[in-house]
Amino acid sequence: MLIKNLDKCKEIIANDGSILKEILSPLKDNVNIRYSLALAKVKAKEITKRHKLKSAEVYFILQGKGIMYIDNETAEVKKGDMVYIPPNSIQRIENIEEKDLIFLCIVDPAWREENEEILE
């Protein structure tokens, strides 16, 4: 049985500038899955760097409100919203509130640094 506590996951600054805690990855954990799972945080009034992944990604918003940018589309997102980000899409997310924007990131296949490109 594998159980991980979020408080014990290492917090890092991700390549896109968000604050990230990787929760689960088949590249680091003994699990038979293709995807990786992380918790991301964007501070009040901040925006992540434009980037793209070779993998598909899903954001699930847990707290706050923001603007999601995918290629030439924009949409407001809030707590309870799910966003699908197709592979190779140029993406970023902007926090439009005075509190942290917090969301889960699911990447399939699992996130690898060589599969991410920062565009600024």
Beta strands, then each sheet from edge to edge (+ up, - down):
strand 1: 11-13
strand 2: 19-24
strand 3: 36-42
strand 4: 51-53
strand 5: 56-63
strand 6: 65-70
strand 7: 73-78
strand 8: 82-85
strand 9: 91-95
strand 10: 101-108
strand 11: 116-118
sheet 1: 1+ 2- 3+ 10- 5+ 8-
sheet 2: 4+ 11-
sheet 3: 7+ 6- 9+
end
